[in-house]
Amino acid sequence: MLSSLRTAPIKAYRQVTLMAHTILVVEDEKRIAHWVRTYLEKAGFTTLVAYDGKTGLYMARRERPDLIVLDLMLPEMDGWEVCQTLRRESDVPIIMLTARGREQERIHGLRIGADDYVTKPFSPDELVARVQATLRRATGKMRTAEVLRAGNICLDVTAHQCRIDDAEVPLSPTQFKLLEVLMTHAGQVLTREQLVSLAMDDAFDGFDRAIDVQIRRLRQRVEHDPSAPRHILTVYGLGYKFEP
Ligand code: CA
């Protein structure tokens, strides 16, 4: 039974436990904004809404959304200016909302850095599909700044850095990977076998119990009291669990 846990289903957990992507919708027509928001939330996204360009730009900088749905005709600052300004400072994916039949707008939008566009009037399914596709491309390309946080632990996967209470804690590559796997699957029990297959490189052919040694070392690094761990818990008879 244990060996069957080792394969395919584990991958899915990572997606499930990742935080929902946040989408910023910049649209002055309240009815459309509300409608877009409703459908994006139904598809599992977290949403933010701005009703004018200036507020949109401000929110994009402050909230750092994963993607922006940007209308072109906006009060205060139009979509072009918002897009151009943002492109100078970030790679955040932008989907523009353009009016039907205005080819030039679309071409110009893509030229100044929009990733995609949707023509009004549009179907909610189309918008959601484009948001998902654009996010997939963006995360495939960048995988930037993946930071896992739980309590006093901050794991910057991209920079390969672990901080406890804001102080950097050195971890070996194996310890780092083990902590990353545990934090990604927070709240779930992982068997020793799963931990070996997810956190150890292929050359590792130790007995599964060797994971206990690695866990003990990891606790010494990241737990305030390694003998009474608060995050990396033993689940008797099963394996280990990360408690955020
Ligand atoms: Ca508008």
Boltz pocket constraint, residues with backbone or C-beta under 6 A from the ligand:
constraints:
  - pocket:
      binder: B
      contacts: [[A, 27], [A, 28], [A, 29], [A, 71], [A, 72], [A, 73], [A, 74]]
      max_distance: 6.0
